[in-house]
Amino acid sequence: MTSLFDQFLAFLYAAVLAAVPLLYGTLGEILTQKAGNINLGVEGMMYLGAIAGFAVGYATSSPALVLLAGFLAGALGALLYAFITVTLKANQNVTGLTLTVFGTGVANFIGEQIKTHAPVGTAFMSEGLKAGLTPLRLGALSELPVVGRLLFSHSVLTYLAVLCAILMGLYLNRSRRGLNLRAVGENPAAADAMGVPVALYKYAHILVGGGLSGLGGVYISMVTCLGNWQPNIVAGQGWIAVALVIFAVWRPLRAVLGSLVFGALSVLRLYISKDVVDIPAAIFSMLPFAVTCLVLVISSIRMKPEHCQPGSCGANYFREER
Amino acid sequence: MSKSSPAFHIAQRAELSRGRAAAFRLLAVLFALGAGALFLLALGYQPLAVYGTMISGALGSPGMQKETLKLTIPLALASFGVLLAFKMRFWNIGAEGQIIMGAVGASYFAYFQNGLPQWALLILMAVFGILVGGLWGLIPAWFKTRFGTNETLFTLMLNYIALYFVTFLREGPWREAGGGFAAMPRFPRQARLPEVPFPFVGNLHIGWIVMLIMVALLFVYLKYTKQGYELTVVGENERTARYAGMPVSKIVLRTLFISAGICGLAGMLQVSGSDRQLTDGIGGGRGFQAVSVAWLARLSPIGALAVSFLFAVMQKGFSMMQTEYRIPASMSDILQGIILFCVLGAEFFLSYRLMRRREGLA
């Protein structure tokens, strides 16, 4: 009996591990869409963050610099996207798709270069850096039964992600700026008339959103993969994050729950015995996407405006065209 | 006042003449190639030599030309499908999934009903490719018309469901018996598209004829038929369409079925003409590329044909670069990204222009 319970705990723990990068990507995309832009480049920005974190970690062994680099790399990708869609008013879908192709290419290219030029044929992270990013040991707290493992033995990045979600929830719903941002996303012309600097809001939030996606990438290269670079390291998690935005109905706190559910779905197969449920692996991989479709449909049927995508998403704003 | 007003402001341009617009785009592509060259230079490659290899690798010999054309066919068809939906402002980015499902529909007959004569089997495969692909596109369209469900996100999700569905078939029910690892069997001879000569290049599967017929059909459909007119009106302004008494829902459903059906046909041609076996790579990112192609071609069928060909040249050329210069495959993604970014950004200057703000004005 205990072994079953232990296994369940291990499953929950693995779900949290898998959830964190999804949460970062989702939070970033929520912020971006709240500004009225769909950025389908989440996958690409995660790649940029992953490689920046990896490269800086390899060069400096400083956890703080790794996080900073990942954030900046993601934001840089978002800057490209923002310049092309907000300033040059190009199609958002196409630009986002291009960013994904570009980010994937850059990360795989640099990663391969670092690995082939490393003295031992593959790049290792220093132990100090690994200790700084991989699961913490919070002394007595981590030793507590059950709770210790589930709540108090994660990476700094995990706690940071939850903190970001809480702060973003407060920001969107309880601050003047958040209100302005939502106005920009729903109806940029009205926001503009109110005196909100629309382009500035879009740029700022798209950039921070990209930075968050970048942190998700750092988590993948430094925590999930323990600092070992592999080609195609992000492997579609950015797209799941885009899907999660819908699942979370554009709410940061729901995103925490959503990413846990999706994280659990993605590791479920490893923890369910074939004797209990025998579902092919491919069907398991399909589940998150199928569930997202379901959520998309249900939320559109219920037609609650606060559960919908911000009104101006996908359409660029040009003042003279009002 | 002068503090808050920028030195430039932007204004919409009057429609540019066709020649000027084309010249401008050419300039944008050259600019993009220049940016790519700088990047290559920074990494220590000879840009001109690399580009030269790219061109000769894609077009240097009849064999290479054939490969390039083979890449063009499914991409062009998928972008035809995509542009039809885009004309209606239905953001179908599900071409990838529709290609996959079309190929699945066609493959069912190739694997399980292949006792027919070749012509009958191929027609059945094409019909079912179109049907299954079309139905896959009809799902988000129906929810869109019925509940206003967001189609961008829905079609995106359906891509992944389709992809894992093929994986499921490969690992399970359609797996080749006795194979060492999970793969689906190769098509029997009668399920493969016949080859006919393409001028100056040699034998090429008949998909190229289908592609050319489709351009003509689409051109006529959009320009001279009532249905084509209706979908354009729905795209321009849905309310106008409703006010004019057009059955908007019906138009959306019909257009999406055709759009996704063409993508499904692209999948059938690819699986039967090129791959000759259903694999996980049947979509191969073509559906996503088709979105870029359709957009860069400004939703014109003939333009999409040309842009698809250029994309195919790039793709084939890149693969040549990889072997010749030992440039990693990821480099082609980077260059493709740079080129697309430049061209996308440049479109801005086609529709808007910067005007210097004069003193005292503003």
Interface residues (C-beta under 8 A of the other chain):
Chain A: I38 L40 L80 F83 I84 T87 L88 K89 A90 N91 N93 V94 T95 L97 T98 L99 V101 F102 G103 T104 G105 V106 A107 N108 F109 E112 G236 W239 V242 A243 I246 P280 A281 A282 I283 S285 M286 F289 A290 T292 C293 L296 V297 S300 I301 M303 Q309 G314 F318 E320 E321
Chain B: I10 A11 Q12 W91 I93 F143 F147 G148 T149 N150 T152 L153 F154 L156 M157 L158 Y160 I161 Y164 F165 T167 F168 E171 G172 F288 V291 S292 W295 L296 P328 A329 S330 M331 S332 D333 I334 L335 Q336 G337 I338 L340 F341 L344 G345 E347 F348 S351 Y352
